[in-house]
């Protein structure tokens, strides 16, 4: 049986082109994705088009993917990380 610690999320590291890496909480990443998706309602990936609200789109994207195409050849990427003290 897998250890439950494997499913704990401390933070996400977010990678954007020409930007330093950022560490965000789950809520901060969700808000970032929601903000991006709010401005892209006419240009959504096919799997997100079934959701009516940007909040639901962002939640689905955060839980099932690790990148979003922004422009041709440009991606926003995020990965779960565990921060140790």
PyMOL Python script that loads the backbone (N, CA, C, O; Angstrom):
from pymol import cmd

cmd.read_pdbstr("""\
ATOM      1  N   UNK A   1       0.841  -1.184   0.000  1.00  0.00           N
ATOM      2  CA  UNK A   1       0.000   0.000   0.000  1.00  0.00           C
ATOM      3  C   UNK A   1       0.887   1.249   0.000  1.00  0.00           C
ATOM      4  O   UNK A   1       1.830   1.329   0.788  1.00  0.00           O
ATOM      5  N   UNK A   2       0.600   2.233  -0.878  1.00  0.00           N
ATOM      6  CA  UNK A   2       1.432   3.426  -0.947  1.00  0.00           C
ATOM      7  C   UNK A   2       1.353   4.244   0.341  1.00  0.00           C
ATOM      8  O   UNK A   2       0.331   4.271   1.025  1.00  0.00           O
ATOM      9  N   UNK A   3       2.439   4.892   0.637  1.00  0.00           N
ATOM     10  CA  UNK A   3       2.511   5.769   1.798  1.00  0.00           C
ATOM     11  C   UNK A   3       1.693   7.033   1.515  1.00  0.00           C
ATOM     12  O   UNK A   3       1.805   7.607   0.432  1.00  0.00           O
ATOM     13  N   UNK A   4       0.881   7.467   2.466  1.00  0.00           N
ATOM     14  CA  UNK A   4       0.016   8.640   2.256  1.00  0.00           C
ATOM     15  C   UNK A   4       0.806   9.915   2.032  1.00  0.00           C
ATOM     16  O   UNK A   4       0.269  10.875   1.479  1.00  0.00           O
ATOM     17  N   UNK A   5       2.065   9.954   2.444  1.00  0.00           N
ATOM     18  CA  UNK A   5       2.876  11.151   2.229  1.00  0.00           C
ATOM     19  C   UNK A   5       3.070  11.436   0.736  1.00  0.00           C
ATOM     20  O   UNK A   5       3.333  12.574   0.346  1.00  0.00           O
ATOM     21  N   UNK A   6       2.938  10.400  -0.092  1.00  0.00           N
ATOM     22  CA  UNK A   6       3.090  10.597  -1.530  1.00  0.00           C
ATOM     23  C   UNK A   6       1.983  11.475  -2.108  1.00  0.00           C
ATOM     24  O   UNK A   6       2.139  12.021  -3.200  1.00  0.00           O
ATOM     25  N   UNK A   7       0.888  11.615  -1.407  1.00  0.00           N
ATOM     26  CA  UNK A   7      -0.247  12.376  -1.918  1.00  0.00           C
ATOM     27  C   UNK A   7      -0.394  13.733  -1.230  1.00  0.00           C
ATOM     28  O   UNK A   7      -1.384  14.430  -1.445  1.00  0.00           O
ATOM     29  N   UNK A   8       0.573  14.108  -0.412  1.00  0.00           N
ATOM     30  CA  UNK A   8       0.531  15.405   0.241  1.00  0.00           C
ATOM     31  C   UNK A   8       1.204  16.446  -0.634  1.00  0.00           C
ATOM     32  O   UNK A   8       2.250  16.187  -1.228  1.00  0.00           O
ATOM     33  N   UNK A   9       0.612  17.602  -0.709  1.00  0.00           N
ATOM     34  CA  UNK A   9       1.156  18.687  -1.510  1.00  0.00           C
ATOM     35  C   UNK A   9       1.568  19.814  -0.584  1.00  0.00           C
ATOM     36  O   UNK A   9       0.736  20.362   0.139  1.00  0.00           O
ATOM     37  N   UNK A  10       2.847  20.164  -0.600  1.00  0.00           N
ATOM     38  CA  UNK A  10       3.300  21.319   0.168  1.00  0.00           C
ATOM     39  C   UNK A  10       3.202  22.585  -0.671  1.00  0.00           C
ATOM     40  O   UNK A  10       2.742  23.627  -0.205  1.00  0.00           O
ATOM     41  N   UNK A  11       3.640  22.470  -1.910  1.00  0.00           N
ATOM     42  CA  UNK A  11       3.685  23.640  -2.784  1.00  0.00           C
ATOM     43  C   UNK A  11       3.824  23.164  -4.225  1.00  0.00           C
ATOM     44  O   UNK A  11       3.953  21.972  -4.501  1.00  0.00           O
ATOM     45  N   UNK A  12       3.794  24.115  -5.113  1.00  0.00           N
ATOM     46  CA  UNK A  12       4.034  23.851  -6.534  1.00  0.00           C
ATOM     47  C   UNK A  12       5.175  24.754  -6.976  1.00  0.00           C
ATOM     48  O   UNK A  12       5.248  25.916  -6.578  1.00  0.00           O
ATOM     49  N   UNK A  13       6.054  24.219  -7.793  1.00  0.00           N
ATOM     50  CA  UNK A  13       7.032  25.061  -8.457  1.00  0.00           C
ATOM     51  C   UNK A  13       6.447  25.362  -9.835  1.00  0.00           C
ATOM     52  O   UNK A  13       6.020  24.461 -10.557  1.00  0.00           O
ATOM     53  N   UNK A  14       6.439  26.647 -10.183  1.00  0.00           N
ATOM     54  CA  UNK A  14       5.834  27.102 -11.432  1.00  0.00           C
ATOM     55  C   UNK A  14       6.934  27.674 -12.316  1.00  0.00           C
ATOM     56  O   UNK A  14       7.726  28.516 -11.892  1.00  0.00           O
ATOM     57  N   UNK A  15       6.959  27.195 -13.552  1.00  0.00           N
ATOM     58  CA  UNK A  15       7.969  27.629 -14.517  1.00  0.00           C
ATOM     59  C   UNK A  15       7.291  28.361 -15.661  1.00  0.00           C
ATOM     60  O   UNK A  15       6.359  27.853 -16.283  1.00  0.00           O
ATOM     61  N   UNK A  16       7.781  29.565 -15.923  1.00  0.00           N
ATOM     62  CA  UNK A  16       7.279  30.376 -17.031  1.00  0.00           C
ATOM     63  C   UNK A  16       8.468  30.840 -17.860  1.00  0.00           C
ATOM     64  O   UNK A  16       9.551  31.055 -17.317  1.00  0.00           O
ATOM     65  N   UNK A  17       8.283  30.998 -19.158  1.00  0.00           N
ATOM     66  CA  UNK A  17       9.388  31.470 -20.000  1.00  0.00           C
ATOM     67  C   UNK A  17       9.896  32.834 -19.529  1.00  0.00           C
ATOM     68  O   UNK A  17       9.111  33.723 -19.202  1.00  0.00           O
ATOM     69  N   UNK A  18      11.197  32.979 -19.499  1.00  0.00           N
ATOM     70  CA  UNK A  18      11.856  34.248 -19.152  1.00  0.00           C
ATOM     71  C   UNK A  18      11.511  34.754 -17.752  1.00  0.00           C
ATOM     72  O   UNK A  18      11.602  35.953 -17.490  1.00  0.00           O
ATOM     73  N   UNK A  19      11.116  33.851 -16.851  1.00  0.00           N
ATOM     74  CA  UNK A  19      10.804  34.219 -15.474  1.00  0.00           C
ATOM     75  C   UNK A  19      11.544  33.274 -14.529  1.00  0.00           C
ATOM     76  O   UNK A  19      11.772  32.115 -14.875  1.00  0.00           O
ATOM     77  N   UNK A  20      11.923  33.751 -13.342  1.00  0.00           N
ATOM     78  CA  UNK A  20      12.512  32.820 -12.371  1.00  0.00           C
ATOM     79  C   UNK A  20      11.433  31.869 -11.856  1.00  0.00           C
ATOM     80  O   UNK A  20      10.246  32.196 -11.888  1.00  0.00           O
ATOM     81  N   UNK A  21      11.840  30.706 -11.387  1.00  0.00           N
ATOM     82  CA  UNK A  21      10.860  29.762 -10.853  1.00  0.00           C
ATOM     83  C   UNK A  21      10.168  30.367  -9.640  1.00  0.00           C
ATOM     84  O   UNK A  21      10.762  31.135  -8.883  1.00  0.00           O
ATOM     85  N   UNK A  22       8.905  30.007  -9.473  1.00  0.00           N
ATOM     86  CA  UNK A  22       8.100  30.500  -8.353  1.00  0.00           C
ATOM     87  C   UNK A  22       7.605  29.309  -7.548  1.00  0.00           C
ATOM     88  O   UNK A  22       7.311  28.256  -8.114  1.00  0.00           O
ATOM     89  N   UNK A  23       7.513  29.465  -6.246  1.00  0.00           N
ATOM     90  CA  UNK A  23       6.877  28.467  -5.402  1.00  0.00           C
ATOM     91  C   UNK A  23       5.533  29.029  -4.967  1.00  0.00           C
ATOM     92  O   UNK A  23       5.464  30.089  -4.345  1.00  0.00           O
ATOM     93  N   UNK A  24       4.461  28.309  -5.301  1.00  0.00           N
ATOM     94  CA  UNK A  24       3.101  28.750  -4.990  1.00  0.00           C
ATOM     95  C   UNK A  24       2.378  27.686  -4.183  1.00  0.00           C
ATOM     96  O   UNK A  24       2.665  26.497  -4.316  1.00  0.00           O
ATOM     97  N   UNK A  25       1.449  28.108  -3.356  1.00  0.00           N
ATOM     98  CA  UNK A  25       0.565  27.169  -2.679  1.00  0.00           C
ATOM     99  C   UNK A  25      -0.468  26.682  -3.696  1.00  0.00           C
ATOM    100  O   UNK A  25      -0.573  27.233  -4.792  1.00  0.00           O
ATOM    101  N   UNK A  26      -1.214  25.668  -3.335  1.00  0.00           N
ATOM    102  CA  UNK A  26      -2.263  25.157  -4.224  1.00  0.00           C
ATOM    103  C   UNK A  26      -3.282  26.252  -4.542  1.00  0.00           C
ATOM    104  O   UNK A  26      -3.716  26.381  -5.686  1.00  0.00           O
ATOM    105  N   UNK A  27      -3.663  27.036  -3.542  1.00  0.00           N
ATOM    106  CA  UNK A  27      -4.632  28.119  -3.767  1.00  0.00           C
ATOM    107  C   UNK A  27      -4.070  29.196  -4.694  1.00  0.00           C
ATOM    108  O   UNK A  27      -4.790  29.727  -5.539  1.00  0.00           O
ATOM    109  N   UNK A  28      -2.783  29.519  -4.536  1.00  0.00           N
ATOM    110  CA  UNK A  28      -2.161  30.522  -5.400  1.00  0.00           C
ATOM    111  C   UNK A  28      -2.069  30.031  -6.842  1.00  0.00           C
ATOM    112  O   UNK A  28      -2.312  30.794  -7.777  1.00  0.00           O
ATOM    113  N   UNK A  29      -1.717  28.756  -7.023  1.00  0.00           N
ATOM    114  CA  UNK A  29      -1.657  28.204  -8.382  1.00  0.00           C
ATOM    115  C   UNK A  29      -3.047  28.177  -8.996  1.00  0.00           C
ATOM    116  O   UNK A  29      -3.216  28.519 -10.167  1.00  0.00           O
ATOM    117  N   UNK A  30      -4.030  27.777  -8.227  1.00  0.00           N
ATOM    118  CA  UNK A  30      -5.404  27.752  -8.722  1.00  0.00           C
ATOM    119  C   UNK A  30      -5.838  29.145  -9.175  1.00  0.00           C
ATOM    120  O   UNK A  30      -6.451  29.287 -10.233  1.00  0.00           O
ATOM    121  N   UNK A  31      -5.528  30.162  -8.391  1.00  0.00           N
ATOM    122  CA  UNK A  31      -5.878  31.539  -8.749  1.00  0.00           C
ATOM    123  C   UNK A  31      -5.135  31.985 -10.013  1.00  0.00           C
ATOM    124  O   UNK A  31      -5.712  32.663 -10.863  1.00  0.00           O
ATOM    125  N   UNK A  32      -3.864  31.609 -10.138  1.00  0.00           N
ATOM    126  CA  UNK A  32      -3.084  31.964 -11.324  1.00  0.00           C
ATOM    127  C   UNK A  32      -3.681  31.325 -12.576  1.00  0.00           C
ATOM    128  O   UNK A  32      -3.869  31.994 -13.592  1.00  0.00           O
ATOM    129  N   UNK A  33      -3.977  30.030 -12.497  1.00  0.00           N
ATOM    130  CA  UNK A  33      -4.571  29.340 -13.639  1.00  0.00           C
ATOM    131  C   UNK A  33      -5.939  29.913 -13.987  1.00  0.00           C
ATOM    132  O   UNK A  33      -6.268  30.089 -15.160  1.00  0.00           O
ATOM    133  N   UNK A  34      -6.724  30.200 -12.969  1.00  0.00           N
ATOM    134  CA  UNK A  34      -8.053  30.763 -13.207  1.00  0.00           C
ATOM    135  C   UNK A  34      -7.945  32.119 -13.903  1.00  0.00           C
ATOM    136  O   UNK A  34      -8.721  32.410 -14.812  1.00  0.00           O
ATOM    137  N   UNK A  35      -6.999  32.939 -13.486  1.00  0.00           N
ATOM    138  CA  UNK A  35      -6.802  34.237 -14.127  1.00  0.00           C
ATOM    139  C   UNK A  35      -6.415  34.098 -15.591  1.00  0.00           C
ATOM    140  O   UNK A  35      -6.904  34.842 -16.440  1.00  0.00           O
ATOM    141  N   UNK A  36      -5.543  33.150 -15.886  1.00  0.00           N
ATOM    142  CA  UNK A  36      -5.125  32.917 -17.273  1.00  0.00           C
ATOM    143  C   UNK A  36      -6.301  32.409 -18.102  1.00  0.00           C
ATOM    144  O   UNK A  36      -6.540  32.882 -19.213  1.00  0.00           O
ATOM    145  N   UNK A  37      -7.028  31.447 -17.551  1.00  0.00           N
ATOM    146  CA  UNK A  37      -8.140  30.848 -18.300  1.00  0.00           C
ATOM    147  C   UNK A  37      -9.295  31.822 -18.505  1.00  0.00           C
ATOM    148  O   UNK A  37     -10.013  31.724 -19.500  1.00  0.00           O
ATOM    149  N   UNK A  38      -9.479  32.746 -17.591  1.00  0.00           N
ATOM    150  CA  UNK A  38     -10.538  33.752 -17.735  1.00  0.00           C
ATOM    151  C   UNK A  38     -10.328  34.583 -18.995  1.00  0.00           C
ATOM    152  O   UNK A  38     -11.291  34.973 -19.654  1.00  0.00           O
ATOM    153  N   UNK A  39      -9.082  34.850 -19.323  1.00  0.00           N
ATOM    154  CA  UNK A  39      -8.791  35.660 -20.512  1.00  0.00           C
ATOM    155  C   UNK A  39      -8.706  34.832 -21.788  1.00  0.00           C
ATOM    156  O   UNK A  39      -8.561  35.388 -22.877  1.00  0.00           O
ATOM    157  N   UNK A  40      -8.795  33.517 -21.665  1.00  0.00           N
ATOM    158  CA  UNK A  40      -8.640  32.630 -22.838  1.00  0.00           C
ATOM    159  C   UNK A  40      -9.887  31.817 -23.146  1.00  0.00           C
ATOM    160  O   UNK A  40      -9.769  30.728 -23.707  1.00  0.00           O
ATOM    161  N   UNK A  41     -11.048  32.286 -22.814  1.00  0.00           N
ATOM    162  CA  UNK A  41     -12.267  31.501 -22.995  1.00  0.00           C
ATOM    163  C   UNK A  41     -12.557  31.198 -24.466  1.00  0.00           C
ATOM    164  O   UNK A  41     -13.265  30.234 -24.759  1.00  0.00           O
ATOM    165  N   UNK A  42     -12.034  31.987 -25.385  1.00  0.00           N
ATOM    166  CA  UNK A  42     -12.220  31.723 -26.816  1.00  0.00           C
ATOM    167  C   UNK A  42     -11.145  30.803 -27.387  1.00  0.00           C
ATOM    168  O   UNK A  42     -11.219  30.396 -28.547  1.00  0.00           O
ATOM    169  N   UNK A  43     -10.142  30.477 -26.563  1.00  0.00           N
ATOM    170  CA  UNK A  43      -9.005  29.688 -27.037  1.00  0.00           C
ATOM    171  C   UNK A  43      -8.604  28.644 -25.984  1.00  0.00           C
ATOM    172  O   UNK A  43      -7.453  28.591 -25.552  1.00  0.00           O
ATOM    173  N   UNK A  44      -9.576  27.819 -25.582  1.00  0.00           N
ATOM    174  CA  UNK A  44      -9.319  26.807 -24.552  1.00  0.00           C
ATOM    175  C   UNK A  44      -8.911  25.472 -25.169  1.00  0.00           C
ATOM    176  O   UNK A  44      -9.373  25.120 -26.254  1.00  0.00           O
ATOM    177  N   UNK A  45      -8.048  24.731 -24.480  1.00  0.00           N
ATOM    178  CA  UNK A  45      -7.798  23.356 -24.912  1.00  0.00           C
ATOM    179  C   UNK A  45      -9.115  22.558 -24.901  1.00  0.00           C
ATOM    180  O   UNK A  45     -10.015  22.848 -24.113  1.00  0.00           O
ATOM    181  N   UNK A  46      -9.212  21.577 -25.762  1.00  0.00           N
ATOM    182  CA  UNK A  46     -10.452  20.819 -25.941  1.00  0.00           C
ATOM    183  C   UNK A  46     -10.958  20.218 -24.636  1.00  0.00           C
ATOM    184  O   UNK A  46     -12.160  20.259 -24.371  1.00  0.00           O
ATOM    185  N   UNK A  47     -10.075  19.662 -23.818  1.00  0.00           N
ATOM    186  CA  UNK A  47     -10.531  19.003 -22.593  1.00  0.00           C
ATOM    187  C   UNK A  47     -11.094  19.976 -21.562  1.00  0.00           C
ATOM    188  O   UNK A  47     -11.788  19.546 -20.640  1.00  0.00           O
ATOM    189  N   UNK A  48     -10.816  21.271 -21.689  1.00  0.00           N
ATOM    190  CA  UNK A  48     -11.359  22.258 -20.751  1.00  0.00           C
ATOM    191  C   UNK A  48     -12.671  22.862 -21.227  1.00  0.00           C
ATOM    192  O   UNK A  48     -13.374  23.502 -20.445  1.00  0.00           O
ATOM    193  N   UNK A  49     -13.010  22.670 -22.486  1.00  0.00           N
ATOM    194  CA  UNK A  49     -14.213  23.279 -23.043  1.00  0.00           C
ATOM    195  C   UNK A  49     -15.499  22.713 -22.458  1.00  0.00           C
ATOM    196  O   UNK A  49     -16.557  23.327 -22.598  1.00  0.00           O
ATOM    197  N   UNK A  50     -15.432  21.564 -21.810  1.00  0.00           N
ATOM    198  CA  UNK A  50     -16.648  20.980 -21.232  1.00  0.00           C
ATOM    199  C   UNK A  50     -17.056  21.635 -19.912  1.00  0.00           C
ATOM    200  O   UNK A  50     -18.153  21.395 -19.408  1.00  0.00           O
ATOM    201  N   UNK A  51     -16.168  22.464 -19.354  1.00  0.00           N
ATOM    202  CA  UNK A  51     -16.467  23.160 -18.101  1.00  0.00           C
ATOM    203  C   UNK A  51     -16.918  24.586 -18.405  1.00  0.00           C
ATOM    204  O   UNK A  51     -16.336  25.261 -19.253  1.00  0.00           O
ATOM    205  N   UNK A  52     -17.959  25.038 -17.708  1.00  0.00           N
ATOM    206  CA  UNK A  52     -18.518  26.363 -17.963  1.00  0.00           C
ATOM    207  C   UNK A  52     -17.742  27.494 -17.300  1.00  0.00           C
ATOM    208  O   UNK A  52     -17.649  28.591 -17.851  1.00  0.00           O
ATOM    209  N   UNK A  53     -17.190  27.236 -16.133  1.00  0.00           N
ATOM    210  CA  UNK A  53     -16.566  28.285 -15.330  1.00  0.00           C
ATOM    211  C   UNK A  53     -15.043  28.151 -15.309  1.00  0.00           C
ATOM    212  O   UNK A  53     -14.519  27.039 -15.247  1.00  0.00           O
ATOM    213  N   UNK A  54     -14.330  29.285 -15.360  1.00  0.00           N
ATOM    214  CA  UNK A  54     -12.871  29.244 -15.258  1.00  0.00           C
ATOM    215  C   UNK A  54     -12.371  28.560 -13.982  1.00  0.00           C
ATOM    216  O   UNK A  54     -11.308  27.939 -13.994  1.00  0.00           O
ATOM    217  N   UNK A  55     -13.119  28.665 -12.889  1.00  0.00           N
ATOM    218  CA  UNK A  55     -12.697  28.017 -11.640  1.00  0.00           C
ATOM    219  C   UNK A  55     -12.677  26.498 -11.806  1.00  0.00           C
ATOM    220  O   UNK A  55     -11.741  25.839 -11.356  1.00  0.00           O
ATOM    221  N   UNK A  56     -13.694  25.946 -12.442  1.00  0.00           N
ATOM    222  CA  UNK A  56     -13.744  24.494 -12.676  1.00  0.00           C
ATOM    223  C   UNK A  56     -12.685  24.075 -13.688  1.00  0.00           C
ATOM    224  O   UNK A  56     -12.093  23.004 -13.560  1.00  0.00           O
ATOM    225  N   UNK A  57     -12.446  24.899 -14.677  1.00  0.00           N
ATOM    226  CA  UNK A  57     -11.407  24.616 -15.665  1.00  0.00           C
ATOM    227  C   UNK A  57     -10.032  24.586 -14.996  1.00  0.00           C
ATOM    228  O   UNK A  57      -9.228  23.690 -15.253  1.00  0.00           O
ATOM    229  N   UNK A  58      -9.774  25.568 -14.143  1.00  0.00           N
ATOM    230  CA  UNK A  58      -8.482  25.655 -13.453  1.00  0.00           C
ATOM    231  C   UNK A  58      -8.285  24.471 -12.521  1.00  0.00           C
ATOM    232  O   UNK A  58      -7.194  23.903 -12.470  1.00  0.00           O
ATOM    233  N   UNK A  59      -9.309  24.093 -11.789  1.00  0.00           N
ATOM    234  CA  UNK A  59      -9.217  22.955 -10.869  1.00  0.00           C
ATOM    235  C   UNK A  59      -8.910  21.671 -11.643  1.00  0.00           C
ATOM    236  O   UNK A  59      -8.030  20.906 -11.249  1.00  0.00           O
ATOM    237  N   UNK A  60      -9.624  21.437 -12.729  1.00  0.00           N
ATOM    238  CA  UNK A  60      -9.398  20.249 -13.552  1.00  0.00           C
ATOM    239  C   UNK A  60      -7.967  20.239 -14.109  1.00  0.00           C
ATOM    240  O   UNK A  60      -7.279  19.218 -14.067  1.00  0.00           O
ATOM    241  N   UNK A  61      -7.539  21.379 -14.623  1.00  0.00           N
ATOM    242  CA  UNK A  61      -6.200  21.480 -15.197  1.00  0.00           C
ATOM    243  C   UNK A  61      -5.130  21.232 -14.138  1.00  0.00           C
ATOM    244  O   UNK A  61      -4.159  20.517 -14.388  1.00  0.00           O
ATOM    245  N   UNK A  62      -5.304  21.811 -12.980  1.00  0.00           N
ATOM    246  CA  UNK A  62      -4.323  21.654 -11.904  1.00  0.00           C
ATOM    247  C   UNK A  62      -4.223  20.198 -11.454  1.00  0.00           C
ATOM    248  O   UNK A  62      -3.136  19.727 -11.118  1.00  0.00           O
ATOM    249  N   UNK A  63      -5.332  19.493 -11.444  1.00  0.00           N
ATOM    250  CA  UNK A  63      -5.355  18.122 -10.936  1.00  0.00           C
ATOM    251  C   UNK A  63      -4.994  17.077 -11.987  1.00  0.00           C
ATOM    252  O   UNK A  63      -4.681  15.941 -11.632  1.00  0.00           O
ATOM    253  N   UNK A  64      -5.027  17.429 -13.263  1.00  0.00           N
ATOM    254  CA  UNK A  64      -4.825  16.405 -14.290  1.00  0.00           C
ATOM    255  C   UNK A  64      -3.665  16.685 -15.247  1.00  0.00           C
ATOM    256  O   UNK A  64      -3.342  15.839 -16.080  1.00  0.00           O
ATOM    257  N   UNK A  65      -3.046  17.836 -15.144  1.00  0.00           N
ATOM    258  CA  UNK A  65      -1.982  18.192 -16.091  1.00  0.00           C
ATOM    259  C   UNK A  65      -0.836  18.866 -15.353  1.00  0.00           C
ATOM    260  O   UNK A  65      -0.911  19.107 -14.148  1.00  0.00           O
ATOM    261  N   UNK A  66       0.207  19.162 -16.080  1.00  0.00           N
ATOM    262  CA  UNK A  66       1.328  19.893 -15.481  1.00  0.00           C
ATOM    263  C   UNK A  66       1.839  20.995 -16.404  1.00  0.00           C
ATOM    264  O   UNK A  66       2.896  21.576 -16.155  1.00  0.00           O
ATOM    265  N   UNK A  67       1.083  21.285 -17.479  1.00  0.00           N
ATOM    266  CA  UNK A  67       1.479  22.392 -18.333  1.00  0.00           C
ATOM    267  C   UNK A  67       0.291  22.910 -19.122  1.00  0.00           C
ATOM    268  O   UNK A  67      -0.698  22.211 -19.343  1.00  0.00           O
ATOM    269  N   UNK A  68       0.425  24.149 -19.533  1.00  0.00           N
ATOM    270  CA  UNK A  68      -0.584  24.807 -20.361  1.00  0.00           C
ATOM    271  C   UNK A  68       0.145  25.580 -21.447  1.00  0.00           C
ATOM    272  O   UNK A  68       1.010  26.404 -21.151  1.00  0.00           O
ATOM    273  N   UNK A  69      -0.197  25.320 -22.701  1.00  0.00           N
ATOM    274  CA  UNK A  69       0.402  26.062 -23.816  1.00  0.00           C
ATOM    275  C   UNK A  69      -0.091  27.499 -23.757  1.00  0.00           C
ATOM    276  O   UNK A  69      -1.292  27.755 -23.668  1.00  0.00           O
ATOM    277  N   UNK A  70       0.844  28.425 -23.808  1.00  0.00           N
ATOM    278  CA  UNK A  70       0.500  29.841 -23.735  1.00  0.00           C
ATOM    279  C   UNK A  70       0.517  30.483 -25.119  1.00  0.00           C
ATOM    280  O   UNK A  70      -0.477  31.069 -25.549  1.00  0.00           O
ATOM    281  N   UNK A  71       1.623  30.376 -25.799  1.00  0.00           N
ATOM    282  CA  UNK A  71       1.821  30.889 -27.149  1.00  0.00           C
ATOM    283  C   UNK A  71       2.533  29.787 -27.911  1.00  0.00           C
ATOM    284  O   UNK A  71       2.997  28.825 -27.299  1.00  0.00           O
ATOM    285  N   UNK A  72       2.629  29.895 -29.193  1.00  0.00           N
ATOM    286  CA  UNK A  72       3.387  28.871 -29.919  1.00  0.00           C
ATOM    287  C   UNK A  72       4.805  28.736 -29.346  1.00  0.00           C
ATOM    288  O   UNK A  72       5.580  29.693 -29.340  1.00  0.00           O
ATOM    289  N   UNK A  73       5.122  27.542 -28.872  1.00  0.00           N
ATOM    290  CA  UNK A  73       6.446  27.270 -28.313  1.00  0.00           C
ATOM    291  C   UNK A  73       6.645  27.745 -26.894  1.00  0.00           C
ATOM    292  O   UNK A  73       7.767  27.682 -26.394  1.00  0.00           O
ATOM    293  N   UNK A  74       5.611  28.218 -26.219  1.00  0.00           N
ATOM    294  CA  UNK A  74       5.715  28.747 -24.861  1.00  0.00           C
ATOM    295  C   UNK A  74       4.711  28.038 -23.963  1.00  0.00           C
ATOM    296  O   UNK A  74       3.543  27.888 -24.322  1.00  0.00           O
ATOM    297  N   UNK A  75       5.169  27.603 -22.796  1.00  0.00           N
ATOM    298  CA  UNK A  75       4.329  26.848 -21.877  1.00  0.00           C
ATOM    299  C   UNK A  75       4.454  27.361 -20.459  1.00  0.00           C
ATOM    300  O   UNK A  75       5.510  27.848 -20.053  1.00  0.00           O
ATOM    301  N   UNK A  76       3.373  27.250 -19.711  1.00  0.00           N
ATOM    302  CA  UNK A  76       3.380  27.422 -18.266  1.00  0.00           C
ATOM    303  C   UNK A  76       3.397  26.011 -17.696  1.00  0.00           C
ATOM    304  O   UNK A  76       2.543  25.194 -18.042  1.00  0.00           O
ATOM    305  N   UNK A  77       4.358  25.714 -16.827  1.00  0.00           N
ATOM    306  CA  UNK A  77       4.465  24.381 -16.246  1.00  0.00           C
ATOM    307  C   UNK A  77       4.438  24.479 -14.732  1.00  0.00           C
ATOM    308  O   UNK A  77       4.896  25.464 -14.153  1.00  0.00           O
ATOM    309  N   UNK A  78       3.887  23.433 -14.088  1.00  0.00           N
ATOM    310  CA  UNK A  78       3.854  23.383 -12.619  1.00  0.00           C
ATOM    311  C   UNK A  78       4.046  21.942 -12.168  1.00  0.00           C
ATOM    312  O   UNK A  78       3.608  20.995 -12.822  1.00  0.00           O
ATOM    313  N   UNK A  79       4.713  21.810 -11.031  1.00  0.00           N
ATOM    314  CA  UNK A  79       5.013  20.495 -10.477  1.00  0.00           C
ATOM    315  C   UNK A  79       4.862  20.545  -8.965  1.00  0.00           C
ATOM    316  O   UNK A  79       5.262  21.521  -8.330  1.00  0.00           O
ATOM    317  N   UNK A  80       4.294  19.509  -8.393  1.00  0.00           N
ATOM    318  CA  UNK A  80       4.147  19.421  -6.944  1.00  0.00           C
ATOM    319  C   UNK A  80       5.525  19.193  -6.329  1.00  0.00           C
ATOM    320  O   UNK A  80       6.312  18.384  -6.820  1.00  0.00           O
ATOM    321  N   UNK A  81       5.800  19.915  -5.253  1.00  0.00           N
ATOM    322  CA  UNK A  81       7.033  19.719  -4.511  1.00  0.00           C
ATOM    323  C   UNK A  81       6.706  19.636  -3.029  1.00  0.00           C
ATOM    324  O   UNK A  81       5.732  20.226  -2.561  1.00  0.00           O
ATOM    325  N   UNK A  82       7.525  18.902  -2.302  1.00  0.00           N
ATOM    326  CA  UNK A  82       7.420  18.852  -0.850  1.00  0.00           C
ATOM    327  C   UNK A  82       8.564  19.660  -0.277  1.00  0.00           C
ATOM    328  O   UNK A  82       9.726  19.406  -0.594  1.00  0.00           O
ATOM    329  N   UNK A  83       8.251  20.616   0.553  1.00  0.00           N
ATOM    330  CA  UNK A  83       9.257  21.461   1.166  1.00  0.00           C
ATOM    331  C   UNK A  83       9.569  20.925   2.556  1.00  0.00           C
ATOM    332  O   UNK A  83       8.669  20.715   3.369  1.00  0.00           O
ATOM    333  N   UNK A  84      10.839  20.709   2.816  1.00  0.00           N
ATOM    334  CA  UNK A  84      11.239  20.227   4.133  1.00  0.00           C
ATOM    335  C   UNK A  84      11.827  21.375   4.910  1.00  0.00           C
ATOM    336  O   UNK A  84      12.489  22.247   4.347  1.00  0.00           O
ATOM    337  N   UNK A  85      11.583  21.376   6.215  1.00  0.00           N
ATOM    338  CA  UNK A  85      12.082  22.443   7.080  1.00  0.00           C
ATOM    339  C   UNK A  85      13.363  21.999   7.742  1.00  0.00           C
ATOM    340  O   UNK A  85      13.952  22.754   8.516  1.00  0.00           O
TER     341      UNK A  85
END
""", "prot")
cmd.dss("prot")
cmd.show_as("cartoon", "prot")
cmd.util.cbc("prot")
cmd.orient("prot")
